[in-house]
Amino acid sequence: MTLKSKVKKLFIKIKYPLKNLPPLKKTSPTHTLPINSAWKGLELIIEDILNRFDIKRDSCIEFGVEFGFSTVVFSNYFQEVIGIDTFQGDKHTKQKGDHYEETKKSLAKYLNIKLFKSDYKDWIKQDVEQYDLAHVDIIHNYKETYECGLWAAQHSKCCIFHDTESFPEVRKAVFDIAKNTGKKAYNYPYHNGLGIIV
């Protein structure tokens, strides 16, 4: 990391402060996918977040499934997990091209997971449901993260965002969503960062 990028990261953290939230307890979920994922390590703090903020375990919606690592983690804790993704990748992912069938096949044994091949923009126009937890891990720019994240924060008791440490625009969106909804924002600064809005 260059000095310039270190200074920029520090500036972003000062300008968009998120209170660090160290877990009280780390727990390994029963089921995980044996694949490489930038999300690896965060599975250990999900139960702590749910317990700490008294989140019910009925429903979870996830925007940005990719190959399903985090989706399977959520399936350990929720009766129903809805995964929304274009399954095409984006400019911030290594995977390009349609991988819907591959992901669907590898998650088929998790009966409480329902995958939908959809852009978040189309999904949020028609979904009026409320969820216990929402997860946003889409293209890591401000506009899309804010738009999807604002809907998610308004339609869930708790909304989490991956990559608050590795993408300054995600951190800024989390800060602004919390400010504009009157909710509290926290950050777990490891494994690329996890923003938490409750």
Biotite code that builds the C-alpha atoms (Angstrom):
import biotite.structure as struc

atoms = struc.array([
    struc.Atom([0.000, 0.000, 0.000], chain_id="A", res_id=1, res_name="MET", atom_name="CA", element="C"),
    struc.Atom([1.405, 3.378, -0.998], chain_id="A", res_id=2, res_name="THR", atom_name="CA", element="C"),
    struc.Atom([1.692, 6.325, 1.359], chain_id="A", res_id=3, res_name="LEU", atom_name="CA", element="C"),
    struc.Atom([-0.926, 8.173, -0.702], chain_id="A", res_id=4, res_name="LYS", atom_name="CA", element="C"),
    struc.Atom([-3.469, 5.344, -0.324], chain_id="A", res_id=5, res_name="SER", atom_name="CA", element="C"),
    struc.Atom([-2.734, 5.078, 3.416], chain_id="A", res_id=6, res_name="LYS", atom_name="CA", element="C"),
    struc.Atom([-3.381, 8.814, 3.843], chain_id="A", res_id=7, res_name="VAL", atom_name="CA", element="C"),
    struc.Atom([-6.595, 8.553, 1.806], chain_id="A", res_id=8, res_name="LYS", atom_name="CA", element="C"),
    struc.Atom([-7.830, 5.639, 3.966], chain_id="A", res_id=9, res_name="LYS", atom_name="CA", element="C"),
    struc.Atom([-7.068, 7.583, 7.141], chain_id="A", res_id=10, res_name="LEU", atom_name="CA", element="C"),
    struc.Atom([-8.876, 10.645, 5.775], chain_id="A", res_id=11, res_name="PHE", atom_name="CA", element="C"),
    struc.Atom([-11.968, 8.528, 4.968], chain_id="A", res_id=12, res_name="ILE", atom_name="CA", element="C"),
    struc.Atom([-11.981, 7.035, 8.486], chain_id="A", res_id=13, res_name="LYS", atom_name="CA", element="C"),
    struc.Atom([-11.806, 10.502, 10.032], chain_id="A", res_id=14, res_name="ILE", atom_name="CA", element="C"),
    struc.Atom([-14.408, 12.025, 7.723], chain_id="A", res_id=15, res_name="LYS", atom_name="CA", element="C"),
    struc.Atom([-16.824, 9.073, 8.012], chain_id="A", res_id=16, res_name="TYR", atom_name="CA", element="C"),
    struc.Atom([-16.318, 7.726, 11.542], chain_id="A", res_id=17, res_name="PRO", atom_name="CA", element="C"),
    struc.Atom([-17.956, 4.423, 12.400], chain_id="A", res_id=18, res_name="LEU", atom_name="CA", element="C"),
    struc.Atom([-17.728, 3.137, 15.961], chain_id="A", res_id=19, res_name="LYS", atom_name="CA", element="C"),
    struc.Atom([-15.738, -0.104, 16.113], chain_id="A", res_id=20, res_name="ASN", atom_name="CA", element="C"),
    struc.Atom([-17.719, -3.062, 17.364], chain_id="A", res_id=21, res_name="LEU", atom_name="CA", element="C"),
    struc.Atom([-15.514, -5.815, 18.767], chain_id="A", res_id=22, res_name="PRO", atom_name="CA", element="C"),
    struc.Atom([-17.440, -9.090, 19.097], chain_id="A", res_id=23, res_name="PRO", atom_name="CA", element="C"),
    struc.Atom([-18.236, -10.318, 22.593], chain_id="A", res_id=24, res_name="LEU", atom_name="CA", element="C"),
    struc.Atom([-17.940, -13.899, 21.330], chain_id="A", res_id=25, res_name="LYS", atom_name="CA", element="C"),
    struc.Atom([-16.878, -15.602, 18.113], chain_id="A", res_id=26, res_name="LYS", atom_name="CA", element="C"),
    struc.Atom([-18.802, -18.667, 16.978], chain_id="A", res_id=27, res_name="THR", atom_name="CA", element="C"),
    struc.Atom([-18.222, -20.970, 14.019], chain_id="A", res_id=28, res_name="SER", atom_name="CA", element="C"),
    struc.Atom([-21.479, -21.752, 12.206], chain_id="A", res_id=29, res_name="PRO", atom_name="CA", element="C"),
    struc.Atom([-22.312, -25.409, 11.657], chain_id="A", res_id=30, res_name="THR", atom_name="CA", element="C"),
    struc.Atom([-22.348, -25.106, 7.857], chain_id="A", res_id=31, res_name="HIS", atom_name="CA", element="C"),
    struc.Atom([-20.007, -23.161, 5.573], chain_id="A", res_id=32, res_name="THR", atom_name="CA", element="C"),
    struc.Atom([-18.979, -23.562, 1.950], chain_id="A", res_id=33, res_name="LEU", atom_name="CA", element="C"),
    struc.Atom([-15.417, -24.787, 1.402], chain_id="A", res_id=34, res_name="PRO", atom_name="CA", element="C"),
    struc.Atom([-14.539, -22.024, -1.079], chain_id="A", res_id=35, res_name="ILE", atom_name="CA", element="C"),
    struc.Atom([-12.283, -18.977, -1.109], chain_id="A", res_id=36, res_name="ASN", atom_name="CA", element="C"),
    struc.Atom([-14.174, -15.849, -0.184], chain_id="A", res_id=37, res_name="SER", atom_name="CA", element="C"),
    struc.Atom([-13.316, -12.274, 0.780], chain_id="A", res_id=38, res_name="ALA", atom_name="CA", element="C"),
    struc.Atom([-16.032, -12.784, 3.416], chain_id="A", res_id=39, res_name="TRP", atom_name="CA", element="C"),
    struc.Atom([-14.041, -15.501, 5.221], chain_id="A", res_id=40, res_name="LYS", atom_name="CA", element="C"),
    struc.Atom([-13.636, -14.664, 8.918], chain_id="A", res_id=41, res_name="GLY", atom_name="CA", element="C"),
    struc.Atom([-16.880, -12.709, 9.163], chain_id="A", res_id=42, res_name="LEU", atom_name="CA", element="C"),
    struc.Atom([-18.871, -15.905, 9.670], chain_id="A", res_id=43, res_name="GLU", atom_name="CA", element="C"),
    struc.Atom([-17.449, -15.958, 13.215], chain_id="A", res_id=44, res_name="LEU", atom_name="CA", element="C"),
    struc.Atom([-19.244, -12.754, 14.290], chain_id="A", res_id=45, res_name="ILE", atom_name="CA", element="C"),
    struc.Atom([-22.739, -13.166, 12.803], chain_id="A", res_id=46, res_name="ILE", atom_name="CA", element="C"),
    struc.Atom([-24.257, -14.911, 15.821], chain_id="A", res_id=47, res_name="GLU", atom_name="CA", element="C"),
    struc.Atom([-22.735, -12.256, 18.084], chain_id="A", res_id=48, res_name="ASP", atom_name="CA", element="C"),
    struc.Atom([-24.377, -9.473, 16.026], chain_id="A", res_id=49, res_name="ILE", atom_name="CA", element="C"),
    struc.Atom([-27.741, -11.252, 16.103], chain_id="A", res_id=50, res_name="LEU", atom_name="CA", element="C"),
    struc.Atom([-27.567, -11.789, 19.868], chain_id="A", res_id=51, res_name="ASN", atom_name="CA", element="C"),
    struc.Atom([-26.208, -8.334, 20.698], chain_id="A", res_id=52, res_name="ARG", atom_name="CA", element="C"),
    struc.Atom([-28.943, -6.501, 18.823], chain_id="A", res_id=53, res_name="PHE", atom_name="CA", element="C"),
    struc.Atom([-31.714, -8.986, 19.623], chain_id="A", res_id=54, res_name="ASP", atom_name="CA", element="C"),
    struc.Atom([-32.366, -9.845, 15.976], chain_id="A", res_id=55, res_name="ILE", atom_name="CA", element="C"),
    struc.Atom([-35.095, -12.395, 15.298], chain_id="A", res_id=56, res_name="LYS", atom_name="CA", element="C"),
    struc.Atom([-34.171, -15.425, 13.187], chain_id="A", res_id=57, res_name="ARG", atom_name="CA", element="C"),
    struc.Atom([-37.030, -15.590, 10.693], chain_id="A", res_id=58, res_name="ASP", atom_name="CA", element="C"),
    struc.Atom([-35.877, -13.883, 7.510], chain_id="A", res_id=59, res_name="SER", atom_name="CA", element="C"),
    struc.Atom([-32.721, -12.606, 5.866], chain_id="A", res_id=60, res_name="CYS", atom_name="CA", element="C"),
    struc.Atom([-32.234, -10.925, 2.491], chain_id="A", res_id=61, res_name="ILE", atom_name="CA", element="C"),
    struc.Atom([-28.868, -10.704, 0.801], chain_id="A", res_id=62, res_name="GLU", atom_name="CA", element="C"),
    struc.Atom([-27.894, -8.492, -2.116], chain_id="A", res_id=63, res_name="PHE", atom_name="CA", element="C"),
    struc.Atom([-24.694, -9.879, -3.634], chain_id="A", res_id=64, res_name="GLY", atom_name="CA", element="C"),
    struc.Atom([-24.549, -13.669, -3.355], chain_id="A", res_id=65, res_name="VAL", atom_name="CA", element="C"),
    struc.Atom([-21.719, -14.405, -5.807], chain_id="A", res_id=66, res_name="GLU", atom_name="CA", element="C"),
    struc.Atom([-20.860, -18.060, -4.999], chain_id="A", res_id=67, res_name="PHE", atom_name="CA", element="C"),
    struc.Atom([-22.843, -18.204, -1.759], chain_id="A", res_id=68, res_name="GLY", atom_name="CA", element="C"),
    struc.Atom([-20.300, -18.243, 1.072], chain_id="A", res_id=69, res_name="PHE", atom_name="CA", element="C"),
    struc.Atom([-22.133, -15.632, 3.151], chain_id="A", res_id=70, res_name="SER", atom_name="CA", element="C"),
    struc.Atom([-25.528, -16.982, 2.022], chain_id="A", res_id=71, res_name="THR", atom_name="CA", element="C"),
    struc.Atom([-24.752, -20.364, 3.569], chain_id="A", res_id=72, res_name="VAL", atom_name="CA", element="C"),
    struc.Atom([-23.509, -18.658, 6.739], chain_id="A", res_id=73, res_name="VAL", atom_name="CA", element="C"),
    struc.Atom([-26.880, -16.893, 7.059], chain_id="A", res_id=74, res_name="PHE", atom_name="CA", element="C"),
    struc.Atom([-28.727, -20.170, 6.441], chain_id="A", res_id=75, res_name="SER", atom_name="CA", element="C"),
    struc.Atom([-27.394, -21.390, 9.809], chain_id="A", res_id=76, res_name="ASN", atom_name="CA", element="C"),
    struc.Atom([-29.329, -18.685, 11.616], chain_id="A", res_id=77, res_name="TYR", atom_name="CA", element="C"),
    struc.Atom([-32.475, -17.854, 9.634], chain_id="A", res_id=78, res_name="PHE", atom_name="CA", element="C"),
    struc.Atom([-35.548, -19.855, 8.665], chain_id="A", res_id=79, res_name="GLN", atom_name="CA", element="C"),
    struc.Atom([-35.446, -18.269, 5.217], chain_id="A", res_id=80, res_name="GLU", atom_name="CA", element="C"),
    struc.Atom([-32.607, -16.634, 3.304], chain_id="A", res_id=81, res_name="VAL", atom_name="CA", element="C"),
    struc.Atom([-33.360, -14.823, 0.051], chain_id="A", res_id=82, res_name="ILE", atom_name="CA", element="C"),
    struc.Atom([-30.321, -14.231, -2.155], chain_id="A", res_id=83, res_name="GLY", atom_name="CA", element="C"),
    struc.Atom([-30.441, -11.609, -4.904], chain_id="A", res_id=84, res_name="ILE", atom_name="CA", element="C"),
    struc.Atom([-27.691, -11.336, -7.510], chain_id="A", res_id=85, res_name="ASP", atom_name="CA", element="C"),
    struc.Atom([-27.225, -10.853, -11.239], chain_id="A", res_id=86, res_name="THR", atom_name="CA", element="C"),
    struc.Atom([-24.667, -13.694, -11.039], chain_id="A", res_id=87, res_name="PHE", atom_name="CA", element="C"),
    struc.Atom([-22.643, -11.875, -13.715], chain_id="A", res_id=88, res_name="GLN", atom_name="CA", element="C"),
    struc.Atom([-19.897, -10.343, -11.569], chain_id="A", res_id=89, res_name="GLY", atom_name="CA", element="C"),
    struc.Atom([-18.965, -6.672, -11.752], chain_id="A", res_id=90, res_name="ASP", atom_name="CA", element="C"),
    struc.Atom([-15.880, -4.499, -12.127], chain_id="A", res_id=91, res_name="LYS", atom_name="CA", element="C"),
    struc.Atom([-14.816, -5.295, -8.540], chain_id="A", res_id=92, res_name="HIS", atom_name="CA", element="C"),
    struc.Atom([-15.096, -9.093, -8.784], chain_id="A", res_id=93, res_name="THR", atom_name="CA", element="C"),
    struc.Atom([-12.738, -11.589, -10.370], chain_id="A", res_id=94, res_name="LYS", atom_name="CA", element="C"),
    struc.Atom([-15.621, -13.722, -11.629], chain_id="A", res_id=95, res_name="GLN", atom_name="CA", element="C"),
    struc.Atom([-17.115, -12.534, -14.908], chain_id="A", res_id=96, res_name="LYS", atom_name="CA", element="C"),
    struc.Atom([-19.885, -14.288, -16.795], chain_id="A", res_id=97, res_name="GLY", atom_name="CA", element="C"),
    struc.Atom([-23.009, -16.105, -15.686], chain_id="A", res_id=98, res_name="ASP", atom_name="CA", element="C"),
    struc.Atom([-22.474, -18.385, -12.677], chain_id="A", res_id=99, res_name="HIS", atom_name="CA", element="C"),
    struc.Atom([-26.094, -18.676, -11.515], chain_id="A", res_id=100, res_name="TYR", atom_name="CA", element="C"),
    struc.Atom([-26.455, -22.406, -12.261], chain_id="A", res_id=101, res_name="GLU", atom_name="CA", element="C"),
    struc.Atom([-23.132, -23.202, -10.594], chain_id="A", res_id=102, res_name="GLU", atom_name="CA", element="C"),
    struc.Atom([-24.105, -21.294, -7.431], chain_id="A", res_id=103, res_name="THR", atom_name="CA", element="C"),
    struc.Atom([-27.629, -22.726, -7.432], chain_id="A", res_id=104, res_name="LYS", atom_name="CA", element="C"),
    struc.Atom([-26.234, -26.267, -7.672], chain_id="A", res_id=105, res_name="LYS", atom_name="CA", element="C"),
    struc.Atom([-23.726, -25.802, -4.837], chain_id="A", res_id=106, res_name="SER", atom_name="CA", element="C"),
    struc.Atom([-26.428, -24.337, -2.541], chain_id="A", res_id=107, res_name="LEU", atom_name="CA", element="C"),
    struc.Atom([-29.174, -26.830, -3.458], chain_id="A", res_id=108, res_name="ALA", atom_name="CA", element="C"),
    struc.Atom([-28.879, -28.828, -0.221], chain_id="A", res_id=109, res_name="LYS", atom_name="CA", element="C"),
    struc.Atom([-29.632, -25.732, 1.888], chain_id="A", res_id=110, res_name="TYR", atom_name="CA", element="C"),
    struc.Atom([-33.409, -25.857, 1.650], chain_id="A", res_id=111, res_name="LEU", atom_name="CA", element="C"),
    struc.Atom([-33.987, -22.550, 3.434], chain_id="A", res_id=112, res_name="ASN", atom_name="CA", element="C"),
    struc.Atom([-32.072, -20.606, 0.742], chain_id="A", res_id=113, res_name="ILE", atom_name="CA", element="C"),
    struc.Atom([-33.954, -19.147, -2.227], chain_id="A", res_id=114, res_name="LYS", atom_name="CA", element="C"),
    struc.Atom([-31.876, -17.591, -5.006], chain_id="A", res_id=115, res_name="LEU", atom_name="CA", element="C"),
    struc.Atom([-33.180, -15.017, -7.453], chain_id="A", res_id=116, res_name="PHE", atom_name="CA", element="C"),
    struc.Atom([-31.341, -13.848, -10.545], chain_id="A", res_id=117, res_name="LYS", atom_name="CA", element="C"),
    struc.Atom([-32.161, -10.159, -10.424], chain_id="A", res_id=118, res_name="SER", atom_name="CA", element="C"),
    struc.Atom([-30.605, -6.738, -10.261], chain_id="A", res_id=119, res_name="ASP", atom_name="CA", element="C"),
    struc.Atom([-31.207, -5.087, -6.881], chain_id="A", res_id=120, res_name="TYR", atom_name="CA", element="C"),
    struc.Atom([-32.835, -2.128, -8.678], chain_id="A", res_id=121, res_name="LYS", atom_name="CA", element="C"),
    struc.Atom([-35.590, -4.343, -10.062], chain_id="A", res_id=122, res_name="ASP", atom_name="CA", element="C"),
    struc.Atom([-35.990, -6.222, -6.784], chain_id="A", res_id=123, res_name="TRP", atom_name="CA", element="C"),
    struc.Atom([-36.453, -3.217, -4.500], chain_id="A", res_id=124, res_name="ILE", atom_name="CA", element="C"),
    struc.Atom([-39.146, -1.745, -6.761], chain_id="A", res_id=125, res_name="LYS", atom_name="CA", element="C"),
    struc.Atom([-41.500, -4.634, -6.004], chain_id="A", res_id=126, res_name="GLN", atom_name="CA", element="C"),
    struc.Atom([-40.502, -5.953, -2.544], chain_id="A", res_id=127, res_name="ASP", atom_name="CA", element="C"),
    struc.Atom([-42.385, -4.405, 0.396], chain_id="A", res_id=128, res_name="VAL", atom_name="CA", element="C"),
    struc.Atom([-41.465, -7.087, 2.955], chain_id="A", res_id=129, res_name="GLU", atom_name="CA", element="C"),
    struc.Atom([-39.645, -6.496, 6.229], chain_id="A", res_id=130, res_name="GLN", atom_name="CA", element="C"),
    struc.Atom([-36.635, -8.678, 7.087], chain_id="A", res_id=131, res_name="TYR", atom_name="CA", element="C"),
    struc.Atom([-34.805, -9.392, 10.308], chain_id="A", res_id=132, res_name="ASP", atom_name="CA", element="C"),
    struc.Atom([-31.402, -8.971, 8.636], chain_id="A", res_id=133, res_name="LEU", atom_name="CA", element="C"),
    struc.Atom([-30.274, -7.528, 5.306], chain_id="A", res_id=134, res_name="ALA", atom_name="CA", element="C"),
    struc.Atom([-26.798, -7.912, 3.822], chain_id="A", res_id=135, res_name="HIS", atom_name="CA", element="C"),
    struc.Atom([-25.440, -5.639, 1.078], chain_id="A", res_id=136, res_name="VAL", atom_name="CA", element="C"),
    struc.Atom([-22.330, -6.746, -0.833], chain_id="A", res_id=137, res_name="ASP", atom_name="CA", element="C"),
    struc.Atom([-22.847, -5.434, -4.362], chain_id="A", res_id=138, res_name="ILE", atom_name="CA", element="C"),
    struc.Atom([-20.682, -3.298, -6.639], chain_id="A", res_id=139, res_name="ILE", atom_name="CA", element="C"),
    struc.Atom([-18.585, -1.247, -4.240], chain_id="A", res_id=140, res_name="HIS", atom_name="CA", element="C"),
    struc.Atom([-19.371, 2.286, -5.292], chain_id="A", res_id=141, res_name="ASN", atom_name="CA", element="C"),
    struc.Atom([-21.315, 4.960, -3.451], chain_id="A", res_id=142, res_name="TYR", atom_name="CA", element="C"),
    struc.Atom([-24.432, 5.350, -5.616], chain_id="A", res_id=143, res_name="LYS", atom_name="CA", element="C"),
    struc.Atom([-25.442, 1.688, -5.788], chain_id="A", res_id=144, res_name="GLU", atom_name="CA", element="C"),
    struc.Atom([-24.411, 0.887, -2.217], chain_id="A", res_id=145, res_name="THR", atom_name="CA", element="C"),
    struc.Atom([-26.375, 3.863, -0.919], chain_id="A", res_id=146, res_name="TYR", atom_name="CA", element="C"),
    struc.Atom([-29.471, 3.124, -3.010], chain_id="A", res_id=147, res_name="GLU", atom_name="CA", element="C"),
    struc.Atom([-29.601, -0.587, -2.196], chain_id="A", res_id=148, res_name="CYS", atom_name="CA", element="C"),
    struc.Atom([-28.453, -0.032, 1.386], chain_id="A", res_id=149, res_name="GLY", atom_name="CA", element="C"),
    struc.Atom([-31.029, 2.642, 2.136], chain_id="A", res_id=150, res_name="LEU", atom_name="CA", element="C"),
    struc.Atom([-33.818, 0.310, 1.005], chain_id="A", res_id=151, res_name="TRP", atom_name="CA", element="C"),
    struc.Atom([-32.259, -2.534, 3.028], chain_id="A", res_id=152, res_name="ALA", atom_name="CA", element="C"),
    struc.Atom([-31.930, -0.399, 6.176], chain_id="A", res_id=153, res_name="ALA", atom_name="CA", element="C"),
    struc.Atom([-35.568, 0.683, 5.834], chain_id="A", res_id=154, res_name="GLN", atom_name="CA", element="C"),
    struc.Atom([-36.731, -2.928, 5.346], chain_id="A", res_id=155, res_name="HIS", atom_name="CA", element="C"),
    struc.Atom([-34.768, -4.666, 8.109], chain_id="A", res_id=156, res_name="SER", atom_name="CA", element="C"),
    struc.Atom([-34.041, -4.376, 11.800], chain_id="A", res_id=157, res_name="LYS", atom_name="CA", element="C"),
    struc.Atom([-30.324, -4.806, 11.120], chain_id="A", res_id=158, res_name="CYS", atom_name="CA", element="C"),
    struc.Atom([-28.435, -4.192, 7.891], chain_id="A", res_id=159, res_name="CYS", atom_name="CA", element="C"),
    struc.Atom([-24.807, -5.193, 7.318], chain_id="A", res_id=160, res_name="ILE", atom_name="CA", element="C"),
    struc.Atom([-22.412, -4.096, 4.564], chain_id="A", res_id=161, res_name="PHE", atom_name="CA", element="C"),
    struc.Atom([-19.251, -5.881, 3.471], chain_id="A", res_id=162, res_name="HIS", atom_name="CA", element="C"),
    struc.Atom([-16.069, -3.999, 2.490], chain_id="A", res_id=163, res_name="ASP", atom_name="CA", element="C"),
    struc.Atom([-16.192, -0.886, 4.682], chain_id="A", res_id=164, res_name="THR", atom_name="CA", element="C"),
    struc.Atom([-12.418, -1.111, 5.064], chain_id="A", res_id=165, res_name="GLU", atom_name="CA", element="C"),
    struc.Atom([-11.403, -1.983, 1.515], chain_id="A", res_id=166, res_name="SER", atom_name="CA", element="C"),
    struc.Atom([-13.744, 0.405, -0.346], chain_id="A", res_id=167, res_name="PHE", atom_name="CA", element="C"),
    struc.Atom([-14.057, 3.971, 1.015], chain_id="A", res_id=168, res_name="PRO", atom_name="CA", element="C"),
    struc.Atom([-17.267, 4.526, -0.958], chain_id="A", res_id=169, res_name="GLU", atom_name="CA", element="C"),
    struc.Atom([-18.972, 1.693, 0.951], chain_id="A", res_id=170, res_name="VAL", atom_name="CA", element="C"),
    struc.Atom([-17.925, 3.216, 4.281], chain_id="A", res_id=171, res_name="ARG", atom_name="CA", element="C"),
    struc.Atom([-19.245, 6.634, 3.186], chain_id="A", res_id=172, res_name="LYS", atom_name="CA", element="C"),
    struc.Atom([-22.571, 5.078, 2.121], chain_id="A", res_id=173, res_name="ALA", atom_name="CA", element="C"),
    struc.Atom([-22.942, 3.291, 5.479], chain_id="A", res_id=174, res_name="VAL", atom_name="CA", element="C"),
    struc.Atom([-22.220, 6.526, 7.347], chain_id="A", res_id=175, res_name="PHE", atom_name="CA", element="C"),
    struc.Atom([-24.740, 8.478, 5.258], chain_id="A", res_id=176, res_name="ASP", atom_name="CA", element="C"),
    struc.Atom([-27.471, 5.813, 5.444], chain_id="A", res_id=177, res_name="ILE", atom_name="CA", element="C"),
    struc.Atom([-27.239, 5.711, 9.246], chain_id="A", res_id=178, res_name="ALA", atom_name="CA", element="C"),
    struc.Atom([-27.298, 9.512, 9.414], chain_id="A", res_id=179, res_name="LYS", atom_name="CA", element="C"),
    struc.Atom([-30.276, 9.797, 7.040], chain_id="A", res_id=180, res_name="ASN", atom_name="CA", element="C"),
    struc.Atom([-32.333, 7.069, 8.746], chain_id="A", res_id=181, res_name="THR", atom_name="CA", element="C"),
    struc.Atom([-31.554, 8.062, 12.342], chain_id="A", res_id=182, res_name="GLY", atom_name="CA", element="C"),
    struc.Atom([-30.045, 4.637, 13.015], chain_id="A", res_id=183, res_name="LYS", atom_name="CA", element="C"),
    struc.Atom([-26.723, 3.758, 14.620], chain_id="A", res_id=184, res_name="LYS", atom_name="CA", element="C"),
    struc.Atom([-23.733, 2.601, 12.590], chain_id="A", res_id=185, res_name="ALA", atom_name="CA", element="C"),
    struc.Atom([-20.881, 0.370, 13.721], chain_id="A", res_id=186, res_name="TYR", atom_name="CA", element="C"),
    struc.Atom([-17.900, -1.206, 12.023], chain_id="A", res_id=187, res_name="ASN", atom_name="CA", element="C"),
    struc.Atom([-16.014, -4.456, 12.421], chain_id="A", res_id=188, res_name="TYR", atom_name="CA", element="C"),
    struc.Atom([-12.632, -3.521, 10.900], chain_id="A", res_id=189, res_name="PRO", atom_name="CA", element="C"),
    struc.Atom([-11.350, -6.980, 9.916], chain_id="A", res_id=190, res_name="TYR", atom_name="CA", element="C"),
    struc.Atom([-11.791, -9.196, 6.832], chain_id="A", res_id=191, res_name="HIS", atom_name="CA", element="C"),
    struc.Atom([-12.296, -6.134, 4.598], chain_id="A", res_id=192, res_name="ASN", atom_name="CA", element="C"),
    struc.Atom([-14.681, -4.578, 7.116], chain_id="A", res_id=193, res_name="GLY", atom_name="CA", element="C"),
    struc.Atom([-18.320, -5.090, 7.995], chain_id="A", res_id=194, res_name="LEU", atom_name="CA", element="C"),
    struc.Atom([-20.579, -2.092, 8.499], chain_id="A", res_id=195, res_name="GLY", atom_name="CA", element="C"),
    struc.Atom([-23.558, -2.648, 10.796], chain_id="A", res_id=196, res_name="ILE", atom_name="CA", element="C"),
    struc.Atom([-26.631, -0.393, 10.876], chain_id="A", res_id=197, res_name="ILE", atom_name="CA", element="C"),
    struc.Atom([-29.273, -0.915, 13.590], chain_id="A", res_id=198, res_name="VAL", atom_name="CA", element="C"),
])
